Amino acid sequence: MSDTPDNLVRRTPWPQSISRAVVTPLQPSVVYASPDPDTLDAQYEGREHGYTYSREGHPNASVLAAKIDALETGAEGGFVTASGMAAVTATMLGLLDTGDHIIGGDQLYGRSLRMLTQDLPRLGITATLADPTDAAAIEAAITPKTRLILVEVVSNPTLRVADMEAIAEIAKRRGLILVVDNTFTTPRAYRAFEHGADVVIHSVTKLLAGHSDAMLGYVCARSPEHRTAIEGTIVTLGLTPSPYDCWMAERGLMSFHLRYDRAEENAAALADHIAGLQGLRQVLYPGRPDHPDHNRAGALLGPRFGNMVSFVLDGGRAEANALSRAMPNMAFAPTLGDIGTTLSHAASSSHRGLTEEGRAKLGISEGFFRVSVGVEDIELLKAEFTRGFAAL
């Protein structure tokens, strides 16, 4: 190609090198050029591997998906999506038809609850919510039209631990698709495919990426048929992720094990510290003997009780405001899984879409807080919460 100014708009071939980049290159291209129609046919028909249009997949998504596949033992051919809810959407719309019925845990993430109770019914897909800590309640909710069960291993934000062994047995015996949202537990604590899951979902935005700078989800199905259906939904609805976010999340994933272990250690110590402060009604951490599902958590997760701590104040909204305002160095934000500790208030964020009565049924009051514990020095965290509770 001539280097005259008239030809500057033409793409310059990528420099060849005998050495390779240590860091995965960021590839933001929306489209990929093939040499001829026959080659493009071969790509679309699966006879040749290659990228065509980034909504249908791109290299940075492929690299990230492969890394998460490796974490989730038994995973193969997972897909990265534009958000955790995009992964839930692709699963529900890819695997369900009008007239189908699903069972969801009654303590799912707020937007998952909304999808099951408001959005899917408009498409003729009905849902029943049942207590995932009570396998009998899950089985009692099954109807002849039930096709799928959606459950979180540890619920958001109440930190109840689902009876996963019994639910997996029910799903297998009744021929239902078991979809496990493994966001809170991550493969570090729970490998869902090894325990009977048919589909595994993650909000990669959270612990896997870990830095609150990449919005992504992940979904992987055990069955090739389910994978094809989910992939088609992702592509058609445009649920594909940004290459930049994938690139950032891959970088975050490099430190996942280190971050998770340190945050988990901090969470156990912080839960014990908060339990001794004045103005507290209840602290929830699966690793504490006073947690309602402590024995199940130990059997299911071993020593991996995670980085999430929830607590309930004696008071209501006024006390909630006082506590958060007294901790200006603690990010009060509706997220979790960041490398730094964040504090969130379910009634005003994740579960604000529920009625006050609906939240009360789940045990979420105006004094209910969730802490996503990070990797800071534990003495710093203890001091900040001591200051916060002192303001009550």
N, C-alpha and C positions, 0 to 999 in steps of 0.2 A: 504493500500500500504506500502511495506517495505521501510524504509528510508536508505537502503544501497546505496552506490554511484552509482551502476549500474542502479538504478531506478530514479535518479535525473531528467532525461529528461521527465518523466511522469508529467502531469499537477497536481498540488496540488489543492484539492477542496477549493473553496473560503470560508474563515472563516464565520461561522454563528454568528449572533449577535442579541440580543433582541432590541438593539438600531439601529438607521439607520444613514447613512451619511447625513449631512446637505447639502453638496455640491454634485451635480450630479457626480457620478464616471465616469472617462474617461475609455472607453472600446475600445481599439485599435484592438481587435481581428478581423482578416479577415474572419474567418470561425467559425461556431457554430456546436457543436456535438449534434445529436439527438439520442435517444435510439435505434431506429430500423427503417427499411424502411417504415413500416406503419405510424409511426409518421411523418416521412419526407413527405410522401404523404399527410397527413392531413394538414401539414403546407402549402405546395404548393397549395393545393386545398382550403385553407381558412377555413378549419374546426377547426384548432388549430392555435393559434398565436404563432409565434416563429421566430427567425432569423436563416438564413441558411448561406448566403454568403454576405459579406458586400457590394458588388456591388448592391445587391438587397435590401439593407437597413440595418441599425444598430441602436442600442439604442440611441446613442448621436444625430443622425439625427432625430430620432423620437421625442426626448424631445424638440429639438429646433423647429422643425416644429409645434409641438403642441402649443408652446408659441407664435409663429408668427400667427398661426391660431386664437389664442385668441385675438391678437391685431387687426387683420383684421376681423371685425365683419361680420359674414356671411360665413367665410371661414371654410372649413371642409376637412381634409385629404390632406393638402398641402404637398409638397415635397421640401426638401432642396437639392440643387444641388452644383456642384463644383465651380460655379461662377455665376454671374449675366447673363453673356452671355450663360452659359450652360442652364439656365432657359429659355432664349429666344429661344435657339436652340431646346430644348425639346418641347417647345410649337409649334414652326413653323413646325418642322418635324413630330411631333406627330399628328397635326391636319390638315395638308395640304397634298394634293396629286399632282402629276404631272398634269399640266393643270389648277390648281387653280390660282386665282389672289388675291392679298392682297393690302390693302391700308395702307400706313404708314405715320405718321406725317413727314413733311419734315424737322423737326428740332430734330429728334431723336439723341440719342447717336451715335457717329461716327461708331462704330462697328456694331450697329444695322442697320445703313444706308448701310454699306458695305454688310451685310448679305442680305438685301432686294434687293440691286441693282446689286450685283456681284455673291454672292454664291448661293442663291436660284434659280436665272435664269438658272444656269447650271443644275439644277434638274428639269427644266421645270415649275417652279413656278415663275410667274411674279409679279411685284409690281409697283404701282403708288404712288408717293409721293405727298401729298397735305397739304396745310396749315391747321393745327388743330385749329387755331383761327377763321377759316372761315368754318362753318359747310356746307355751300353751296358748297364749293370746295371739301369737303370730299364726299358729295353725288354725285356730278358731276363726280367723279372718279370711281364710281361703274359701273361694267360691269356685264354681265350675269354670268361670271365665278368668280366673287368676292366672297370670303368666309369669310374673316377676316379683321378686322381693328386693327392696332397696334398704340397706342398713348401714349405719356407721358403726365401726367397732367400738369406739368411744364417742359418746354423743357430745354435740356442740350446743350449748356451753356447759351442760350440767355434769359432764364427765361420768355418766353412767356407762357401764360396760355390758355390751350385748352378750347374750348367751349364744355365742357364735357356733359352738359345736352342735348344739341342738337345732339351731336354725339351719345350718348346713345340711344336717341329716334330714330335716323336714323338706327342704328344697329338693334334695336328691330323690327322696322317696315319692314326692308328689309331682316330680317332673317340672319343677319351676326353675327359672333362671335366677341365680343368686348374684346380685350386684352389691359389691362391698366398696363403700367409700373409705379408703384407707388413709385419708389426709392426716388425721390426728396421730394415728399410730405409726404410720410410715412403715416401709419394709424393715426398718431397724428393730421394730418391736413386734410386728405381725406380718407374716407372709401369707396373704389371703388365698392365693392359688393352692398352697399346700394344705389349706384347711377347707377346701371345697368350693371356693368362689368360682363363678363362671365368668364374671366381669369385674375388673378392678378399676377404680377411679381415684384420681388424685387432683387436688388443687395444687399444682406445682408452684403457684404463687407463694405458698406458705413455706413449710419447713424444707422442702427439697431445694428450692431456689434460695430462700433464706435471707434475702436482703431488701425486700419490699420495693424492688425495682424491675420486676418482670411479672406480667400478668399472663398466666398459662394454666392449662389443665392437661391431664393425661388419661387415656382410657385404653384398656387392653382386654380383649375377650379370648377365652380359651378356644372357642369354636371358630374355625375358619369362616363358617357361614355368618356368624355374628359379627366377626371382624369386617367382612365385606359389607354388611348392612350398615354398620356404624361408620365405616369409611365413606360410603356413599352419602350418608347424611351430613358428615363433616364437609365434604366437598360441595354438595349442592347448596347447603345453607351458609356457606362461607364462614365456617367456624375455625378456619385455619389460623395458626399463630403467626405473629411477626417474626421474621428471621432475627431481628435485633433482640427481641425478648428471649428467644431460644438461645442465642449466643450468650446473653447475660446469665440465663438460668444454668447453662452448662458450667459457666465459671463458678456460680454459687454452689452447684452440686459437688464440685471438687472437695469442698470442706464439709459436706453434709455430715459424715460420721463424727468428725471432731466437734462440730457445732451441736449435734444432737446429744452426744454424751455429756458435754459440759452443761448444756441447758437442762438436761434431765437431772443431773446431780444438783444443780442450783434449785430446781423446782422442789425436790424433796426437802431440802433445807429451808427454803422459803415457806413452804406449806406449814412446816412445824413452827416456824417463827410467827407467822400470821395467826396461828391457832392460839398463841399466848397473848395476843393484843386485846385491849379493851375496845368494846363497841362491836365485837364480832358475834354473829349468831351461829355461823357454821363455816367451816372450811372443807373443801372437797378436793381430795387428791387420791387417786386409786392406790397409791403406795402406803397410805396411812390406814392403820387398823380400824379407824372409825368410819372409813368410806363404806357405803352400803354394799358395794360390789367388790370389796377388797379381796376376798377369797377367790372369786372368779377371775379377777384381774391377775392374781398371782399364778393361777393355773393356766390362763390363756396367754399372758404376756411375759411370764417369768419375772425377772427383775426390771423389765423395761416399762416403767410406769409413765414415761413421757415427760414433756416439759410444760404441760398445762395445769394450772391451778385455778380453781374458782372459789369464791367466798361470798357470804351473804352478810351484810351489815344488819345491825339491830334496827336501824332507821330506814327511811325511804329516800325520795329524790333529794331532799335538802342535804341529807348526810352524804349521798352519793356525790353531789356537787362539791361539798366541802372537802371530801377526801381527794377527789381528782384535782381540785384547785390547789391543794396543799402539796402536790407532787409535781411541780412544773417541769422537773427534769425527766419525768416518766411520760413517755408518749401515750397520750390518751387517744387511741385510734382504733377503728373497727377492722383490725387485722390480727393475724397470728403468724407465728413461725419466723419472725424477723430475728436477725442475729442479736438485736437489742430487745430488751423487755418492753412489752406493750400492755396497756391496760384497756379493757373494753367493757362496755355497759350494754348488756343484751337488750334491755327494754328500749334503749334509744338507738340501737344499731341493728344487729343481726336479726332480732326478733320483734322489731317495731311494727312489722306488718301484722302481727297477731293482736287479737284483742287483749285487754288486761286480764280477762277471765281465762283466755287461752294460755297466756304466759303463766298465770298462777297455777294452772293445771300441770304445767311442766316444772313448777318450782322456781320460776323466774320472777322475782319481785323487783321493785325499784332499787332495792339495796343489793342486787346481785351483780357481781363483777367477775370477769374472766381475766386471768393473767397469762399471757404467753411469755414464759420466762426465757430470757436470753443468756448470753455468755458472760455478762459483767461479773465483776468481783462480788461474791455473795454478801460480803459485809456492807457494800454500798447498797445493794438491794434491800437488805434488812433495815438499814438506816432510813431509806426512803419510805418504806411502808410504815415504819414506826412513826415517822413524821406525819404521814397521811392519816393514820388512825388517831394521832394525838389531836388532830383538828376536829374530830367529831364531837 
